[in-house]
Structure formats: structure tokens, C-alpha cells
Amino acid sequence: MSDSGLLAALYESIGVQPHGLRGQVDVARIEVHHNRVLGVHLVPGLEVDATERENGIEAKILVTEGTLIEKPIQVCFGMIPPDGLQQIVLEVEIEPRARAAIVAHCVFPNARQIRHEMDAMLTIGEGAQYAYLERHIHGADGGVVVVPRSKVQVGEGARYQTDFELIRGRVGEIDIDLEVTGQAHSVSEVTARISGAGDDRVSIRETARLVGQYARGVLTSNIALRDSARAVVYNTLVASAAYARGHVDCKEIVQDNAVAKAVPIVEVNHPKAHVTHEAAIGSVNSKQLETLMSRGLNEDQAVDLIIQGLLGGPSSIAAPESSLREIQV
Amino acid sequence: MNILQLKDVTLDLGGKRILNHLSLDVREGHIHALIGPNGAGKSTTANVIMGLSGYNDFEGDVLFQGESLRGLSVDQRARRGITLAWQEPARFEGLSVRAFIRAAAKDKSDDKIREALDQVGLEPGKYIDRAVDKTLSGGERKRVELASILAMEPKLVLMDEPDSGIDVEALDRIFQALKIFKQKQATVLAITHSLAVLRQAEHALLLCCGRMVDKGSVDRIAYYFEKKCVPCDHLDPVVRLAEDANVG
């Protein structure tokens, strides 16, 4: 398939007209199919250096000091064939006082046996703001193994928000490993929203280390499972500086024969730090269910709506017209 | 004409009799208050009418528009036109006010959703995209719930303690909503132990120890409730009535 054909197929999977997006000169784009860089469009202050490797790409994304990129950078990583391996090695640097958001679509609509690996190193400079939405769109049969690994350094007074979303198509297997370190007065917000079915397997291992005074962090995992899907969530939050504040929040709705496990680990190494955690796993809340049924929804419709809420609507990061939203902790 | 009738309903929960041969009639298009002290069986009555889980194993019958509700699920009752506003509305993680109201609404347009929010005094632009979760106060959630019921356009609204946990302004909005229900010829059965709520009704029903003690004009029942029920320490109504007769 030609590059333009691949590009069209990728965008079609996410319901976007490529020429429509390409017409927006103020929206930066990076488009990758397997190991081919199909397109890069930059805006002032954004630098991208991408190299094609045997099974993927290596890329460095730099937002230069003080640059404010108003519209989210649109990134598309995907594979149209049903089989293969895609390895993305990413280095992201947001220089001091810069501001940017990335919406990454990871698209595997025909997957039968695909492995998608991501190794990312992120550095968010002093006073910078960075938001990243990773939205996965898979086929109906699973067949994808997704292995994202990220290490994030959040500088003094910087803000970091990441939102992993897999709510369309089957998960297959997913194994998230993310570690974030927040310096003084930084804010880190890490969210995963995943819907699993069939024999899907979900593993989330997220760690936030609040090492600077007044650093704040929230780890949120919202997961809905049905059939015989399984999920295990290890969220670790370590606060080791005065006035550091953190919260771990895990909610999992389990239906049919699905199995969910949550292991929140909170560690406080400073007498003036404070960390809380909350985990709720179980079937759909009966009061929520009966409230919606008393409005005329049948049980299935009510369950769907409750899960839709838990997994959230479109992330605010994704709105093409939006600038980076303020992170609330 | 009666839209709802409870006929000799008896319900035991946890080995205790909660409703005791309760019979009552609710007139179509009117606002009724079911008043009584804590533990009288008021909320249980609403739960039985709505058919909530755990409240279906009772003796007697509940008729809506002349037909028994026995065997009907909560959603089937809702589709016949019955709904319930909870004393403490549920929270829905991540679910937007728009989606919550739209789920119930007869007319699912954005205009209708905004109109419903406006009717309960919540500025649509400020609330429509918020989540129905812990970021809303109890009073705000109560008003959002009421907006969803207004948009649903039911025939019978069961309101369980509409004034609990809300401020004066919110209460005023809830009273205005009662007027809207009345204008739309919906029937309201407000469960309460508040005289302020009772005063909004056209008919009053007095419940104690799972039995109907009295019914009639709001003024008379309000007087009785204030003078006899408020100081009463759950004295069995039969004994109370006998005492009253002796005094008389």
C-alpha cells in the first residue's frame, strides 16, 4: 500500500479526514505506520527528529523554552496489517516554561498478532506544562499486545498530565509501566481508562515519586471488565518531601467471570507529607443502577451508561481547539 | 380519579414489620405529602411502589392506573410513568450532567436538557458538562436529579425527603419544581417529615408504625403532626388514637 493509502487507512480508523487535518497549518502532526514516518508537520518552537528502524522508529520531540503550542500535537502510530511488531523509542523534552499537549492515536484496526512497544523518556522543564493523551483504537478481536514504558521527570513548578485510554475495540494484552518523579511544586496527574472483555489481560504498574516540597500527584485507574477479562493494578505513590500531597484512586467494575485486583502502595517518608488512597472493586453499584432504571433505562443500558461514565467521555486534552487545560489535583 | 392505590400492603424486613396493612389512595394530578416520624415506613412505601430490590416480597397489592405493579421491574414501572427522586441521590463517577439528564429525557435535545437545568436553578452553561460525582454538593446533585425527572415527564413522581441536606435557595427551587409538575398534570407523592414540604401539598397522608393514621387537609394533618407526632416517641398509633379518644 502506498504511503498516502496507509495514511488514509490510519485516519479512517479514527474517523478523521486526513486532508481536513492537513489543512490546519497551526496543528502539528507526526504520522507513523510501522517503521515509516509518513508525515511530519511542525509549528514554531516544535522540533522533531525521527529515524526509521527495522521495526519502528526512534524520535526526539523538543518544545523549545517558553514556546506555547496552543493546539495539541496530533500523533498517529499504527499498523494496518494484522501481524507485526512496532517499537517506538521516544524522547520528549519540554523546555522550561514551554507548554504543549500531544494526542497520540495508536491504531491497530485489523490486529491479529501485533505487538506495540513504546519506550519513552520525558523531561518536563521548570515551569513547563505537558499533557499527553494516548488513545488506543483496536479491532474487535483483540490480537494486540501493548507494552508502554515511560519514565518522566517533572521539573520544579512543572505540570504533567497523562491519560491512557482504551475504550474502543478489544484490549488483547496491555502491560503499562510508568514512573514519574515530581520536583518541588510540580503537579503530576496519571490516568488510565480501560475497558476489557473476552480474555483480555490488563496490567498497570504506575509509580509517582514526589521528591520536592509541595509536589503533588494523583494516580487514577478506572477499569471495566466483563466476560473472563482480568486486570491487575499496582499503583505506588511515594511522598518524601515536606507538604508533598498525593492520592491513589482505583475503580474497577467487574461483570460476568472477570477478575480484578488492585494493590495501592502508599509510602510517606517525611512527617509533613500526606498521601491517601481509595480503591473500589465490584459489580455495578445497585443504587446507581436503580436510579437509572427508575428513569426508564433497562439494566443493560444502565450498566453501559455507568461504565461510560467511569471510563470517561472524550478527554479534554483531545479537543483540537483546546489549549492545555489546567491540571487540578 | 386515583392514579395509585396501595391495598393492604404488609412488608417485613429483617424480621421487623415495616408496613402494616397499609392502604392509601393518590389522586391523579395532585401533590400529596406522606408525612410521619422517622421509622414510620415512608421511604419503604416509596421503595415498594418503585419496586426496588429487597422491597418486592410483600402482601397486598400496589395498583397504578388500576393495574397491579406486581412482577414489574423498576424500569418497566418507569416506562409506565413512575419515577423516584432519592433522599440522597447517587453519584456517578465521570458521567456528565448532560448524559445523565439525556438518559431520562423524553425529548433528548440539548435545548430540553438546558431548560430542565434552568427550571431547577442551575445555570446550564456552568453545569451541563460537569460530572454527577462528588464534585457536586448534595444540594446540587438533588437539583440535577430533579432536572432529569422534569425532562423525563413522568406521570407519578415519588420524592423521598426532598428537603434533606439542601439549603434554603435549593429548597425554593424544589418547591418551584413541584409547581411545574402540577402544571404538567403529573402526580407527586412527597415523602417527608418536614412541615415546610407538607405545606406545599394539596393532600396529606399521615403514616406511623407502617400504618395510615390519618389523611385529609394539609392544615389538619400539619396541626396533628406538630402537636402529636413531633413529641411522640413512636407510640403505636392505635394506642395514641385510643388515648385521644379518652381525652376527648
Boltz contact constraints between the chains, C-beta under 6 A:
constraints:
  - contact:
      token1: [A, 287]
      token2: [B, 90]
      max_distance: 6.0
  - contact:
      token1: [A, 288]
      token2: [B, 90]
      max_distance: 6.0
  - contact:
      token1: [A, 288]
      token2: [B, 92]
      max_distance: 6.0
  - contact:
      token1: [A, 290]
      token2: [B, 52]
      max_distance: 6.0
  - contact:
      token1: [A, 290]
      token2: [B, 74]
      max_distance: 6.0
  - contact:
      token1: [A, 291]
      token2: [B, 90]
      max_distance: 6.0
  - contact:
      token1: [A, 293]
      token2: [B, 74]
      max_distance: 6.0
  - contact:
      token1: [A, 293]
      token2: [B, 75]
      max_distance: 6.0
  - contact:
      token1: [A, 294]
      token2: [B, 50]
      max_distance: 6.0
  - contact:
      token1: [A, 294]
      token2: [B, 74]
      max_distance: 6.0
  - contact:
      token1: [A, 294]
      token2: [B, 78]
      max_distance: 6.0
  - contact:
      token1: [A, 294]
      token2: [B, 83]
      max_distance: 6.0
  - contact:
      token1: [A, 294]
      token2: [B, 84]
      max_distance: 6.0
  - contact:
      token1: [A, 295]
      token2: [B, 78]
      max_distance: 6.0
  - contact:
      token1: [A, 295]
      token2: [B, 103]
      max_distance: 6.0
  - contact:
      token1: [A, 295]
      token2: [B, 104]
      max_distance: 6.0
  - contact:
      token1: [A, 295]
      token2: [B, 152]
      max_distance: 6.0
  - contact:
      token1: [A, 296]
      token2: [B, 75]
      max_distance: 6.0
  - contact:
      token1: [A, 296]
      token2: [B, 78]
      max_distance: 6.0
  - contact:
      token1: [A, 296]
      token2: [B, 79]
      max_distance: 6.0
  - contact:
      token1: [A, 297]
      token2: [B, 103]
      max_distance: 6.0
  - contact:
      token1: [A, 298]
      token2: [B, 75]
      max_distance: 6.0
  - contact:
      token1: [A, 305]
      token2: [B, 103]
      max_distance: 6.0
  - contact:
      token1: [A, 309]
      token2: [B, 92]
      max_distance: 6.0
  - contact:
      token1: [A, 309]
      token2: [B, 93]
      max_distance: 6.0
  - contact:
      token1: [A, 309]
      token2: [B, 94]
      max_distance: 6.0
  - contact:
      token1: [A, 309]
      token2: [B, 95]
      max_distance: 6.0
  - contact:
      token1: [A, 310]
      token2: [B, 93]
      max_distance: 6.0
  - contact:
      token1: [A, 310]
      token2: [B, 94]
      max_distance: 6.0
  - contact:
      token1: [A, 312]
      token2: [B, 94]
      max_distance: 6.0
